[in-house]
Amino acid sequence: MTEKKTDFSNLFQRIDLILDNQDRIETLFNSFVQKDTTQSNKNDILQIDAVSTLIGRSKNTIYKLVEQRKIPHFKKGKRLYFFEYEILEWIKSGKRKTNYDVSNFAIENIYGRNKFTS
């Protein structure tokens, strides 16, 4: 890979190139990571061991989340059940904005448009 010298005359072009590359990488990454819930069975039922593995938390943590009613679940007798799509949606609902998203939001509100993409 050859390095191009970046000076102030082409700085904004390089930033645009980096942002375009980032968008392509994010799109590609999302296509691999996101599971299309319309194609999967929305009635896939998980038990606590599977949820623990899915979200990478201990069973004790899952029990605490259930007790605090912070995670979607069903209880039948003494058994806990979870719908896989609800757990995935619950995870997505906790998404935090990246610095890039926050910067774009601020610029849109200050300038009334997205400065990076226009």
C-alpha positions in Angstrom: 0.0 0.0 0.0 1.5 3.3 -1.0 1.3 6.3 1.3 0.2 9.6 -0.2 1.4 12.7 1.5 -1.6 14.6 3.0 -1.3 18.3 3.2 -4.0 20.9 3.9 -4.9 21.3 0.3 -6.4 17.8 0.1 -7.3 17.3 3.7 -11.0 17.5 3.2 -10.9 15.2 0.2 -9.0 12.6 2.3 -11.5 13.0 5.1 -14.4 12.4 2.6 -12.6 9.3 1.3 -12.1 8.0 4.9 -15.8 8.6 5.7 -16.9 6.9 2.4 -14.7 3.9 3.3 -16.1 3.8 6.8 -19.7 3.8 5.4 -18.8 0.9 3.1 -17.1 -1.0 5.9 -20.2 -0.4 8.2 -22.5 -1.6 5.5 -20.5 -4.7 4.9 -20.2 -5.4 8.6 -23.9 -5.0 9.2 -24.7 -7.3 6.3 -22.7 -10.0 8.1 -23.9 -9.3 11.7 -27.5 -8.4 11.3 -29.9 -11.4 11.4 -33.0 -10.8 9.3 -35.8 -11.5 11.8 -38.3 -11.7 8.9 -36.6 -14.8 7.6 -36.0 -16.4 11.0 -38.7 -18.0 13.1 -40.0 -15.3 15.3 -41.2 -17.9 17.7 -37.8 -19.4 18.5 -37.9 -19.9 22.3 -34.7 -19.8 24.3 -34.1 -20.8 27.9 -31.7 -19.1 30.2 -28.6 -21.0 29.1 -29.1 -20.0 25.5 -29.8 -16.4 26.4 -26.6 -16.4 28.6 -24.6 -17.6 25.6 -26.3 -15.2 23.2 -25.6 -12.0 25.1 -22.4 -13.2 26.8 -23.6 -12.7 30.4 -23.7 -15.1 33.3 -27.0 -16.8 34.3 -26.9 -14.9 37.5 -26.9 -11.6 35.6 -29.8 -12.8 33.5 -31.7 -13.7 36.6 -31.0 -10.2 38.0 -32.2 -8.6 34.8 -35.4 -10.7 34.9 -35.9 -9.7 38.6 -35.5 -6.0 37.7 -37.8 -6.5 34.7 -35.1 -5.1 32.4 -35.1 -8.0 29.9 -38.1 -9.3 28.0 -39.1 -12.8 29.3 -41.9 -15.1 30.1 -42.3 -17.3 33.1 -44.3 -20.5 33.2 -44.2 -22.1 36.6 -40.6 -21.8 37.7 -39.1 -21.8 34.2 -38.0 -18.7 32.3 -38.5 -18.4 28.5 -37.3 -15.8 26.1 -38.1 -15.1 22.4 -34.9 -14.8 20.5 -36.1 -11.9 18.4 -37.1 -10.0 21.5 -33.7 -10.5 23.0 -32.0 -9.2 19.8 -34.4 -6.2 19.7 -33.6 -5.6 23.4 -29.9 -5.5 22.6 -30.5 -3.2 19.7 -32.5 -0.8 21.8 -29.5 -0.1 24.0 -27.3 1.1 21.1 -25.3 4.1 21.9 -24.4 6.7 19.3 -20.8 6.8 18.0 -18.8 10.0 18.2 -19.4 10.3 14.4 -23.2 10.1 14.9 -23.1 12.7 17.7 -20.9 15.0 15.6 -23.2 14.7 12.6 -26.2 15.4 14.8 -24.6 18.5 16.2 -23.6 19.7 12.8 -27.1 19.1 11.4 -28.6 21.1 14.2 -26.1 23.9 13.9 -25.9 24.2 10.1 -29.3 22.6 9.3 -27.6 19.9 7.2 -25.0 17.1 7.3 -21.8 18.9 6.5 -19.8 15.7 6.0 -22.0 14.2 3.3 -23.0 17.3 1.4 
